[in-house]
């Protein structure tokens, strides 16, 4: 997406979906928001590899850090930066939902 930064900024799209940080992609959600400004909603943020490499507790920390980074949360939607891998443990998915339920209300407190 970094290679398309200027082209995407000029589009009439309201948002950009499936933004992924490294190693799957090349830009974090916060970087994308800064690149394209408040006129575009950005969605994604969780690298797909995190679903199969992190424990549930590590995933909770990952999501908490993400929520702190994007506070107050305007123009962001948390999601997988691409896809959820086939062998993702259900406990890791639940961990994401638990953090969002506990700390994901807008405006995010950071």
GUDODREN-694070 format. One line per 4 residues: number of its first residue (from 1); their letters; for each residue x, y, z of N, C-alpha, C, O, CB. Coordinates in steps of 0.02 Angstrom, whole numbers, padded with zeros to 5 digits. Glycine has a CB too. Layout:
BEGIN
NUM) a) X Y Z X Y Z X Y Z X Y Z X Y Z  ...
END
This chain:
BEGIN
1) xxxx) 00040 -00061 00000 00000 00000 00000 00042 00064 00000 00021 00115 -00026 -00046 00000 00060  00102 00059 00029 00145 00118 00029 00160 00141 -00043 00166 00201 -00055 00210 00104 00066  00167 00094 -00089 00181 00112 -00158 00121 00147 -00191 00129 00181 -00241 00201 00050 -00198  00062 00137 -00163 00001 00167 -00191 -00024 00226 -00150 -00080 00249 -00160 -00053 00114 -00196
5) xxxx) 00016 00250 -00104 -00006 00303 -00058 -00038 00362 -00093 -00094 00381 -00075 00054 00327 -00017  -00004 00391 -00141 -00030 00451 -00174 -00092 00436 -00216 -00139 00476 -00218 00024 00482 -00217  -00091 00380 -00250 -00148 00362 -00292 -00211 00350 -00249 -00265 00373 -00267 -00133 00299 -00334  -00203 00315 -00194 -00260 00302 -00150 -00285 00366 -00117 -00345 00374 -00106 -00242 00251 -00096
9) xxxx) -00240 00412 -00102 -00260 00475 -00072 -00305 00515 -00119 -00348 00553 -00097 -00199 00517 -00053  -00294 00508 -00185 -00333 00546 -00234 -00399 00514 -00252 -00440 00545 -00286 -00292 00556 -00296  -00411 00453 -00230 -00473 00420 -00249 -00532 00450 -00211 -00524 00487 -00163 -00469 00345 -00235  -00591 00433 -00235 -00652 00455 -00201 -00679 00401 -00154 -00737 00402 -00134 -00705 00474 -00252
13) xxxx) -00636 00353 -00138 -00656 00300 -00091 -00665 00329 -00021 -00629 00374 00000 -00603 00243 -00090  -00714 00302 00015 -00724 00323 00084 -00677 00288 00132 -00663 00312 00186 -00796 00312 00105  -00653 00229 00111 -00610 00191 00157 -00568 00140 00121 -00578 00126 00062 -00652 00157 00209  -00520 00114 00158 -00475 00063 00132 -00475 00005 00181 -00466 00015 00242 -00403 00091 00121
17) xxxx) -00486 -00056 00156 -00496 -00114 00198 -00436 -00162 00192 -00401 -00163 00141 -00561 -00151 00178  -00425 -00200 00244 -00374 -00252 00247 -00304 -00224 00248 -00259 -00250 00214 -00382 -00300 00189  -00294 -00172 00286 -00228 -00144 00295 -00190 -00188 00344 -00215 -00203 00398 -00231 -00069 00320  -00130 -00208 00325 -00092 -00254 00367 -00022 -00228 00379 00012 -00204 00333 -00089 -00323 00334
21) xxxx) 00000 -00232 00442 00070 -00216 00457 00115 -00273 00435 00090 -00325 00413 00079 -00202 00532  00179 -00264 00441 00226 -00318 00425 00215 -00377 00471 00195 -00365 00529 00299 -00293 00431  00225 -00438 00452 00257 -00458 00390 00209 -00468 00332 00232 -00477 00275 00294 -00521 00401  00143 -00467 00343 00096 -00478 00288 00092 -00418 00242 00094 -00426 00181 00026 -00494 00316
25) xxxx) 00088 -00359 00270 00083 -00298 00230 00143 -00253 00241 00196 -00275 00262 00019 -00261 00246  00133 -00189 00225 00189 -00142 00233 00170 -00077 00268 00208 -00029 00267 00218 -00127 00165  00110 -00076 00298 00090 -00014 00332 00043 -00032 00390 -00001 -00074 00383 00055 00034 00281  00053 00001 00446 00008 -00009 00503 -00055 00034 00492 -00056 00078 00449 00043 00010 00570
29) xxxx) -00106 00020 00531 -00167 00059 00524 -00156 00132 00542 -00183 00176 00509 -00222 00029 00569  -00116 00144 00592 -00101 00212 00612 -00063 00249 00557 -00078 00307 00542 -00061 00213 00677  -00014 00215 00526 00022 00245 00470 -00025 00260 00412 -00021 00313 00381 00078 00199 00446  -00071 00214 00398 -00119 00224 00344 -00163 00285 00358 -00176 00325 00314 -00163 00162 00334
33) xxxx) -00186 00291 00419 -00228 00348 00437 -00190 00413 00428 -00218 00463 00406 -00254 00341 00509  -00128 00413 00446 -00087 00474 00437 -00075 00489 00364 -00074 00547 00343 -00020 00466 00474  -00065 00436 00324 -00052 00446 00252 -00113 00475 00217 -00107 00521 00177 -00033 00379 00219  -00173 00449 00234 -00232 00467 00196 -00277 00517 00232 -00326 00540 00202 -00271 00406 00180
37) xxxx) -00262 00534 00293 -00299 00586 00328 -00369 00566 00350 -00390 00509 00342 -00303 00645 00285  -00404 00615 00377 -00470 00601 00408 -00526 00589 00358 -00582 00574 00379 -00488 00658 00451  -00513 00596 00294 -00566 00586 00244 -00576 00513 00226 -00623 00495 00191 -00550 00625 00182  -00531 00470 00250 -00537 00399 00234 -00540 00358 00299 -00503 00371 00346 -00476 00376 00190
41) xxxx) -00584 00309 00299 -00587 00261 00354 -00538 00205 00337 -00535 00183 00279 -00660 00233 00364  -00500 00183 00386 -00453 00129 00375 -00472 00069 00418 -00492 00077 00476 -00380 00151 00390  -00467 00009 00389 -00489 -00051 00425 -00436 -00106 00418 -00406 -00115 00365 -00556 -00076 00398  -00427 -00141 00472 -00378 -00196 00474 -00338 -00190 00538 -00367 -00181 00592 -00331 -00195 00412
45) xxxx) -00273 -00195 00532 -00230 -00183 00589 -00199 -00243 00622 -00144 -00239 00648 -00267 -00146 00638  -00234 -00300 00622 -00205 -00360 00652 -00172 -00400 00597 -00206 -00422 00551 -00259 -00402 00690  -00107 -00409 00602 -00073 -00449 00551 -00098 -00521 00554 -00105 -00549 00609 00003 -00446 00562  -00111 -00550 00498 -00138 -00618 00495 -00095 -00669 00530 -00121 -00717 00560 -00148 -00638 00423
49) xxxx) -00029 -00660 00529 00014 -00709 00561 00006 -00709 00637 00022 -00758 00670 00087 -00696 00543  -00017 -00654 00665 -00026 -00650 00738 -00077 -00701 00763 -00072 -00725 00819 -00048 -00580 00759  -00126 -00717 00721 -00178 -00764 00742 -00152 -00834 00756 -00180 -00871 00796 -00232 -00767 00689  -00098 -00853 00723 -00071 -00920 00732 -00006 -00922 00771 00018 -00975 00789 -00061 -00953 00665
53) xxxx) 00024 -00864 00784 00088 -00864 00820 00083 -00838 00891 00128 -00850 00931 00137 -00822 00782  00029 -00803 00908 00022 -00776 00976 -00024 -00819 01018 -00071 -00850 00993 -00005 -00705 00973  -00010 -00820 01082 -00054 -00853 01130 -00114 -00807 01141 -00111 -00748 01122 -00018 -00869 01198  -00168 -00830 01172 -00224 -00786 01186 -00203 -00724 01227 -00226 -00668 01213 -00278 -00824 01224
57) xxxx) -00160 -00733 01277 -00138 -00675 01317 -00096 -00627 01276 -00102 -00566 01283 -00099 -00699 01377  -00053 -00653 01234 -00013 -00610 01190 -00057 -00572 01141 -00045 -00514 01126 00039 -00652 01151  -00109 -00606 01115 -00156 -00573 01070 -00193 -00517 01106 -00204 -00463 01077 -00206 -00623 01040  -00212 -00528 01168 -00244 -00475 01207 -00198 -00414 01212 -00220 -00357 01203 -00264 -00500 01277
61) xxxx) -00135 -00427 01227 -00087 -00371 01232 -00079 -00336 01165 -00075 -00275 01162 -00018 -00397 01256  -00077 -00374 01111 -00072 -00347 01043 -00131 -00301 01028 -00122 -00245 01003 -00069 -00405 00991  -00191 -00324 01044 -00251 -00284 01030 -00253 -00223 01075 -00272 -00168 01053 -00315 -00326 01039  -00235 -00231 01138 -00234 -00173 01184 -00186 -00119 01158 -00201 -00060 01159 -00214 -00194 01255
65) xxxx) -00127 -00141 01136 -00078 -00094 01110 -00106 -00059 01047 -00097 00001 01039 -00012 -00130 01093  -00138 -00096 01005 -00169 -00067 00946 -00220 -00014 00966 -00220 00041 00938 -00204 -00122 00903  -00263 -00029 01014 -00315 00019 01035 -00283 00081 01066 -00308 00136 01057 -00362 -00014 01086  -00228 00072 01102 -00193 00131 01130 -00165 00174 01073 -00168 00235 01076 -00136 00109 01177
69) xxxx) -00137 00141 01022 -00107 00178 00966 -00157 00220 00929 -00142 00276 00909 -00075 00129 00918  -00217 00194 00918 -00265 00229 00876 -00315 00272 00915 -00360 00302 00885 -00304 00179 00835  -00307 00276 00981 -00353 00317 01020 -00352 00388 00994 -00299 00414 00977 -00333 00316 01096  -00409 00421 00990 -00475 00403 01016 -00515 00356 00971 -00571 00337 00989 -00514 00464 01027
73) xxxx) -00487 00337 00913 -00519 00285 00873 -00562 00309 00815 -00595 00269 00783 -00559 00244 00915  -00562 00373 00801 -00602 00399 00746 -00572 00377 00679 -00511 00383 00669 -00609 00476 00750  -00614 00353 00634 -00595 00332 00567 -00556 00267 00565 -00520 00253 00516 -00554 00387 00535  -00562 00226 00617 -00528 00161 00619 -00580 00106 00629 -00631 00116 00662 -00475 00159 00675
77) xxxx) -00566 00048 00600 -00604 -00013 00614 -00555 -00070 00621 -00517 -00085 00575 -00658 -00027 00558  -00555 -00101 00679 -00509 -00156 00693 -00531 -00219 00656 -00590 -00235 00654 -00505 -00169 00768  -00484 -00254 00627 -00498 -00317 00594 -00434 -00351 00574 -00379 -00327 00587 -00543 -00306 00533  -00442 -00407 00543 -00384 -00442 00516 -00358 -00401 00458 -00397 -00374 00418 -00401 -00515 00494
81) xxxx) -00292 -00396 00454 -00263 -00357 00399 -00267 -00392 00332 -00247 -00363 00282 -00192 -00343 00415  -00293 -00451 00330 -00300 -00487 00267 -00351 -00543 00275 -00404 -00541 00243 -00232 -00515 00244  -00335 -00591 00317 -00379 -00648 00327 -00361 -00680 00394 -00310 -00663 00424 -00372 -00700 00268  -00403 -00723 00416 -00388 -00762 00477 -00366 -00831 00453 -00405 -00866 00421 -00450 -00765 00526
85) xxxx) -00304 -00850 00469 -00279 -00914 00445 -00321 -00974 00468 -00354 -00972 00520 -00208 -00924 00469  -00320 -01025 00428 -00360 -01085 00439 -00353 -01115 00508 -00403 -01134 00538 -00342 -01136 00388  -00293 -01120 00534 -00282 -01155 00597 -00278 -01107 00657 -00242 -01122 00705 -00219 -01196 00594  -00313 -01052 00654 -00315 -01006 00711 -00352 -01038 00769 -00409 -01060 00761 -00349 -00939 00690
89) xxxx) -00321 -01040 00828 -00356 -01067 00885 -00416 -01023 00904 -00410 -00962 00905 -00308 -01074 00945  -00473 -01054 00918 -00532 -01014 00938 -00519 -00969 00998 -00549 -00915 01003 -00590 -01061 00953  -00475 -00990 01042 -00459 -00950 01101 -00426 -00883 01083 -00435 -00833 01117 -00413 -00988 01149  -00389 -00883 01028 -00357 -00822 01005 -00410 -00774 00977 -00407 -00714 00990 -00303 -00837 00951
93) xxxx) -00457 -00800 00940 -00512 -00758 00916 -00553 -00730 00973 -00571 -00671 00973 -00558 -00797 00868  -00568 -00772 01023 -00605 -00748 01081 -00567 -00694 01118 -00596 -00646 01144 -00620 -00807 01129  -00500 -00700 01121 -00459 -00650 01154 -00468 -00581 01123 -00473 -00531 01158 -00385 -00671 01152  -00471 -00579 01056 -00482 -00515 01022 -00550 -00487 01042 -00555 -00428 01060 -00480 -00525 00944
97) xxxx) -00602 -00529 01040 -00669 -00506 01058 -00674 -00483 01130 -00709 -00434 01145 -00718 -00562 01047  -00639 -00516 01175 -00641 -00496 01246 -00610 -00427 01256 -00638 -00386 01292 -00604 -00547 01288  -00554 -00414 01224 -00522 -00348 01232 -00566 -00294 01201 -00575 -00240 01229 -00453 -00348 01199  -00594 -00308 01143 -00638 -00259 01111 -00699 -00245 01155 -00720 -00187 01162 -00660 -00283 01041
101) xxxx) -00728 -00297 01184 -00786 -00288 01228 -00767 -00247 01290 -00807 -00206 01313 -00814 -00356 01249  -00707 -00258 01317 -00686 -00223 01377 -00662 -00152 01364 -00676 -00107 01403 -00631 -00262 01411  -00627 -00142 01309 -00591 -00078 01299 -00605 -00044 01232 -00574 00007 01217 -00518 -00090 01305  -00650 -00071 01192 -00657 -00047 01125 -00712 00003 01112 -00728 00017 01054 -00668 -00102 01082
105) xxxx) -00742 00031 01164 -00796 00080 01153 -00766 00148 01131 -00716 00171 01157 -00838 00089 01218  -00800 00178 01083 -00779 00244 01059 -00805 00298 01105 -00863 00292 01126 -00803 00256 00986  -00767 00349 01123 -00698 00359 01104 -00651 00316 01146 -00663 00307 01206 -00679 00433 01112  -00600 00290 01116 -00551 00249 01151 -00513 00293 01200 -00496 00350 01184 -00502 00214 01102
109) xx) -00501 00266 01258 -00466 00307 01309 -00391 00308 01299 -00358 00354 01324 -00482 00281 01378  -00364 00259 01264 -00291 00257 01255 -00260 00232 01318 -00199 00226 01322 -00263 00325 01236
END
